[in-house]
Amino acid sequence: MASEVVVVKTAMITPIGLSAPETEASARARTARLTEIEWRDRRFKPFVVGLVPDDGLPDLTEKPG
């Protein structure tokens, strides 16, 4: 029995892209936007994280609807 999957739309915001196509292109180019932050683990090593730029985040002050 064959079944078909149709992807109608995708959306994503990642540290390497603000859309699905941008993220895909950056991942294929092996781009990594990783940085150390001031938080430390038990061994006092800084955490390494990927940060999403502020302009890529949705506005949280507006109420939906």
Secondary structure, DSSP 8 states (H G I E B T S, - for coil): -------------BTTBSSHHHHHHHHHTT---EEEEEEE-TTS-EEEEE---GGGS--SSS---
